[in-house]
Each structure stands twice: as C-alpha cells, then as structure tokens.
Amino acid sequence: MLKALLKKQLLAIAAVFTQGKNGKRRSKVTAIAFAALIVYAVVAIGVLFWEMSKMMCQPLVEAGLGWVYFSVMSLMATGFGVIGSCFMAKSKLYEAKDNDLLLSMPIPARAILFVRMLGLYVMTLLIEALVFIPALAQYYTVAGVQVASLVSGVVLLLVLPLGSTAICCLIGFVLAWMTAKVPFKNLFTVLGFIVFMVVYFILYSKVNEYIGYVLANGEAVGTTMKTTLYPFSQIGYAAEGNLLSLLITVGIWGGIFALGYLVISLTYFRIITMKRGERHAKYKEREYKSFGALFALFKKEFLRLIKDPMYLLNASMGTFLMVIIGVMCWIKGDLFGLSSESLGTLLGDPSAMLMIVALTMAFMTSSNTIAACSVSLEGENITLVQALPVDEWAVLRAKLYLHFIMTAIPALICGLTIALVLGLLWWEVCLVLATALISSLLFSAFDLTVNLKLPNLQWTNEIAAIKQSASIVVSMFGGWGITLLPLGGYFLFGKYMPAWGYVVLCLGIFVALTVGLSWWLYKKGTKVFKTLSV
C-alpha cells in the first residue's frame, strides 16, 4: 500500500515534466523546449551559487575553516529550501484534491501524510541541490576529492532536506489550523506572506555584507555555529569527512523529520476532514443592478483570485514584488543599493539610468503569472465555462483584464516612485510609465496565449496548475527572456543611439508583440479555448 502511494506521488511530480496538454505525453519539440527551459533555470541558479561559493571557499579552506564554509552554505541551502517549499506545504498536505478519495479507501491517514511529506521532500531536495551541489563542487576544486568527503557530501545532500521539509510541513500545519479557526483567513495568509517577503528581501540585499563578515571573522562565526547553530556546525565537520559528525547530523535531521511527522500526524485526520463553516450571508433587500456578461466574468475571476491565497500569492508575485521594491526604494533613496550617480559611473553613461529603470519595470511585470494559469484552473469545470451563453472572447478578455489590472496598477505606482526617487526628468518619467503600462499589456496577452497552448486541466491539486505546469515555466522564463534580451542588446548596440531612443525602440517592439498576440487570441485563441477538454 505504502509503495503504491509513493509511486503515485512520484508519478504526479514527474507528470509536471512529462505530461502535456490534455494529460498526453508532450511532443518531442515541446519536450525539448521544456527541457531547455529547465536546464536554463538550473544552470542560472547553479552559477549564482557557484560564484557565491567561490567567494568564500578558498579563503576559508586555506585558513583551516572549511567546516565553517560548509556550515554557512548548508544554512543557506536550508533557507533556500524553506523559501522554495513552505508555500506548497499547506496545499500538498491538506488541500490535495484526492484527499477525500484516499480517505474513502482502507488507507490510514498517517500513511497518506507520510507519502505527502516524502513528495514535499523530493521537491525540497531538488531545490536545495541547486545550492549544495555547487558548494560541494567548489570545495572539491579547492581542497581536492577524497573518498570520505565525497561519500559524506552525497549523504548530506540527501539528509539536509529532511530538516527543511519538516519546517515546511509544520508551517503548513500552522496555516491549515489557523485558516480553519481564524476569520479573514485569506487576508491573514497574504499579510503573513508580505511580511515574509519583506524580511527575505532585506536579508537578500545584505548577502554580500554577510559574506564579507564571514570572510573577515571566520573564527568568530565558527564559535557561533558551535554554540547557537550546533547542527550546522556538525554538517560542516561531516562534509570534510568526519564520520562521527556525519552520524550526528543524520540523527539530528532524521529526528527533526520524524518529530515533525509525529506532531502533524496527531491532528492530520481531524484537519483534513474538518468542515470549515462559512458565515451565512444576511439577507438585505436591495435593487439588483445588471452590469453585463463581461463584468460578471471578470468578477468571477477576481473573486477566485482573492479567495484563494495559494493562487494569489504565487500568481501575483510580481504585484507584491513591485509594492515591496517601491517602498524600499522610497525609504532607502536608491535602486538595489545603486543611486543615479553610481549607476551612471558603473555603466559609463549617466543617461543609461532611464533604460535600467524602464527594463526593470518590464522585468517585474513579467513576474506575474495570473493569466498563465487562469485557463488551467478551470480544470474539470472547463465544459461548464464553455457552455455559458457568452462568446469565448468575453471569457478570455475577463482573464486578460484581471492580469492587466493586477499588474499595471502596482507597476505604475512603483515606476513613478523609482523615477521620482532617482530624479528622472518629466519626459523620462513618462517613458518609464509607458513601459510599465505596455509591458503589463504584453505579458497579459503572452501568458494567456501560453496557457491556451499548454493547459493543464487534469490536476489533482491546484498547486500543479499554479506553480508546476509547463505554461508557468514558459511564462516566467519567456517573460524574463523578453525583458533581459533588450538589456543585453543595449550593452552591444546602445552606443549607436541615446538611452531614450533605445527605450522607445523597445516600446515599439513591445507594442508590436502585444498587437500580434491580441490578434491571435481574438482569431485563434477563442477557437482553441472552445475545443479544450479534460
């Protein structure tokens, strides 16, 4: 039984990479393109942590503090794993679509929980490997490869995610319990996420400062690790080949995972079978006003977004990102630690600030994926939507408008804040705002087009449609590519035209892409939507 459940869980994870439209296997072209995007993401993140490891490894190893290096990198990997998986835990453990089906079978709830936790462990392992494998490779490059350290590295790679998984599951347990007890649960979840992201950005902005402190005070950091962060100090010793420390580490992290499982299992059945009561609406006599089919469809899309914290938090990441960066820019008086003068000196062109701000706004607008999963979220109800007495273009427009409004409003406010803080001229401010507006239109159309071509209507958990579908991957990396390619082009061809001219050229390309995608949606997208089926 446990073997069958585990196989089902692993197949569900693998389906993200192998399953395409309507549950069928992807075509070779689609599979190659999807694999290329995955490889690109893995390489990009891996290179980032390789360079970060490179800054610390050699100085610490030469100082005889290699274990401190591994302690810091394991702490970083754990944090990265928690950040990457914590917002999936509640959905995967408590809100899986097939929970009721599995409970109707002679399967103990604790077995279902164990398999769910193992599935989350696999996802966390993949995330933490992006940090820990570059750290191991950098160490072996500097200190050489020894059998003991190599074996310890493999064991630690498998053991380290156990602690992160337990932490994520406990966070999911707390959220599930609180959302069942606390009124305004969606608002509470969103506010908690915003606080979390603010703390994350503050820590991220000081990464170089922390690395510098570790290099300058390696012994003091080691002393702190031995006292307040003892488990991570043992990871450091184990990574260098210390067998006793390896056994202690396996015991600690395995114990944390077992403890997390034990705590959650005590209430797991009660929470997943809990009938969450809703407040009864009080009848109030009032005149009914009709606003038309398009408004009703938009209202449906909007209410689904704001009533589903998982959908709101993951698909509206760009919205929260722009709000946070706008506030931080206003408080600090610069953009990512760089002022207008320092950026001008760095790029050798003071007018390049306009281009940097404009393309930064375009990049942030591409981070929203509302339209990229809005079709997939219809799931088994897609036929009900198709049967509505409205044309398909109205349905698609409602999805477009929601993505656009949720992106454009914070983009305009954030762009205006950054432009004023950096002291741009009035016509430069207008170009920044135009970029924010047009890029919001572009990525609304782009994301909806991608989701129509790569829908996932056969999900058992909405997280698969919101975070793990092919359309989300293509939307995110495709959007980043659309905005980063012009940035690279500026460094190649920017010398042939002023910065404002290059921004206008990019805007022209964005407008052409928006018109082309909108035309496709109107002519072809409506037909594709009409023929979709589970």
Secondary structure, DSSP 8 states (H G I E B T S, - for coil): -HHHHHHHHHHHHHHHHHB-GGG-B--HHHHHHHHHHHHHHHHHHHHHHHHHHHHHHHHHHHTT-HHHHHHHHHHHHHHHHHHHHHHHHHHHHH--TTHHHHHTSS--HHHHHHHHHHHHHHHHHHHHHHHHHHHHHHHHHHH---HHHHHHHHHHHHHHHHHHHHHHHHHHHHHHHHHHHSSSHHHHHHHHHHHHHHHHHHHHHTHHHHHHHHHHTHHHHHHHHHHTTHHHHHHHHHHTT-HHHHHHHHHHHHHHHHHHHHHHHTTHHHHHT-------------------HHHHHHHHHHHHHHH-HHHHHHHTHHHHHHHHHHHHHHHHSSBTTB-HHHHHHHHT-TTHHHHHHHHHHHHHHTT--HHHHHTGGGGGGHHHHHTSSS-HHHHHHHHHHHHHHHHHHHHHHHHHHHHHHTT--HHHHHHHHHHHHHHHHHHHHHHHHHHHHS-----SSHHHHHTSSHHHHHHHHHHHHHHHHHHHHHHHHGGGS-HHHHHHHHHHHHHHHHHHHHHHIIIIIHHHHHH---
